[in-house]
Amino acid sequence: MATIYPSLENILRLKVKPTEGELWIVNYLNENLDESYEIFFNPFLDGDRPDIIILKKDVAIFVIEVKDYELKNYMVDSFNKWSVISHQGVSSISSPQSQAFTYKNNLYQLHLPVLGLGYLVNRNFFNLVKPFVYFHKANKSQINELYKNAENENRESSKLLFEQKKNNKITVDQYNRKADGIDSSRKKLSRDMAMSYGSDMLTNLVRKIKSFNSHILFDECVYDDFKRRLMPCEHVIKQGKKITLDAKQEKLSVSAECKEKIKGVAGCGKTTIISNRAVNAHSRHDSKVLIITYNITLKNLIKDRISDVLGYRDNENYAVTNYHQFFNSQLNATGQHIESLIEQYGLEKMYSVDCFAEHDVYQYRTILLDEVQDFESEWVKIIRDNFLANDGEMVLFGDESQNIYARDNERAAVIAQALADGIN
């Protein structure tokens, strides 16, 4: 049997219950894949929530989008565009396949710097992620029927275009341009059909997953980085447990216009303080709160703690990220080319260079830095100088006894003190 995160027992206890199709395919994959396959159900990847991701060490990453669609209510045109039929009429929607491809693209561009930067060097990196779609309430013939009209329209368009060229009604250039468009649509239709599986095709899906061999680019670094980000946080495993604050935690959770550093050892409730302070900060100034960690795996725990405090999930007003992802996203937002910066400074040094001083960036009224003992002192300064509002609140949370990356804590302490004293 495969390894599932979280366990099947925990999946059934989640606040957001799995759909019939999600539960069915998770059980099927669990029974038909061996322990070398790791199945992650509905993992948190910033704003993305893929239905299922399967990790096979040394081989590939599989993304499965699950739909409980009644396909009789959907249409696909010759341009591979989807529409849904309802009492209100026909409206365009994003196709399940495009959703799966979006998750794949975001893995490279947003969630996994190791994958994204590797892709810049070697385009074969893009083949590490394999997207699929599972239609739980459909079979193979129904999927074929869904695409039948689109394929027929495509063929008719091709024939009509050829007749126009044959009768000299269009130029050769016009013919070539339109023929290329029709051919592109045909290939997309075939591609999307090939990655789609119905309830009677799960054997084929498992066989397809098992058919992939070792990929030389899927090394230990990529595997470890990806698994670390996918692993469910403690909150998912213990979902629903009420969080209470003691007197000291309550005091440290109060948001105010200040700059300070809060020290705490592991187990002192630091994440609880951060989440409560973030919620209090948003209530105070009614604007976005930025929380930056060093360890990517803490992002989901902090998000879940905030959800517990609020009673619901709010990804709009609370931005939780890690330093490297935040830096990359800001480079993208300011239109800077990461390839050129890597070439100029080197990958590691680039993150310690202030690339934003000459750019307009969004400034936050509250910024909370977690695990500050693992931050380079320059990182703290870059965040403070560029992304903190003039009247902003900036709080550094850390435990210097856990400086596992051997950062220059003496210099970091100077910057922290400068923050506390309001010195620029």
WOPE-V925881 format. One line per field, one symbol per residue. phi: phi as a letter, one per 30 degrees, with the letter a starting at -180 (. if undefined). psi: psi as a letter, one per 20 degrees, with the letter a starting at -180 (. if undefined). burial: b if it has 16 or more other ideal C-beta (glycine too) atoms within 10 Angstrom, else e. A space follows every 50 residues. Layout:
BEGIN
phi=???
psi=???
burial=???
END
This chain:
BEGIN
phi=.dccbddeddedcddcdddedddddddddedccdddccccchddbhddbe dbbccbeicaccccccbcdcddcbbbcdciccbccbddkcbdbddedddd ddedddeddbcbeddddddddbddedddcccbbccdcbcedddddecedd ddddddddddddddddchdbddddddddddddddddddddddddccbcdc bdddddddddddcecdddddddeddddeddeddedddcdjddcccddddd dddddadababccadejdiedddeddddddddddchbdccbcccdddded ddedddddddjacbcdcbccacedddeddddddciccdddddddcjddde dccdccecbdbdccdbbccchddcdddddddddddcccdecdcbbccabd dcddchdddddddddddddddicc
psi=qrppprrhghgiiqgoqqrggghghggghghiqaiipopoplqpmciqmq gppppopifrpppoppplqoiijqqpaijkpqqppahibpqqrpqhghgg hgggghhghghnhggghhhhgoiihiihpoqrppohkqaghhgghhighg gghgghhgggghhhghjkiqrgggggghhhgghggghhggghghjppahj jhghgghggiiprqphimahgggggghhhhpqrhhhhlpipppqprgghg giipprnrorpoqprpjikghgggghhgghghhgilrqpppprgohiigh ggghgghhghjrpnigiooprrghgggghhgghjkqohghhghgiqgghh ijpnjihjqprppqipppoqlhijqqhhgggggghhipqhkrppppproi ikmijlrnhghhhggghhghikp.
burial=ebebbbeeebbeeeeeebeebbbbbbebbeebbeeebbbbbbbbbbeeeb bbbbbbbebbbbbbbbbebebeebbbebebebbeeeeeeeeeeebbbbbb bbbbebbbebbbbbbbbbbeeeeebeebbbbbbbbbebebebbeebbeeb bebbeebbeebeeebeeeebeeeebeebeeebeebbebbeebbebbbbbe bbeebbebbeeeeebeebeeebbebbeebbbbbebbeebeeeeeeeeebe ebbebeeebebbebeeeebbbbbbbbbbbbbbebbeebbbbbbbebebbb bbbbbbbbbeeeeeeeebbbbbbebbbbebbeeeeeebeebbeeeeeeeb beeebbeeeeeeebbbbbbbbbbbbbbbbbbbbbebbbbeebbbbbbbbe eebeeebebeebbebbeebeeeee
END
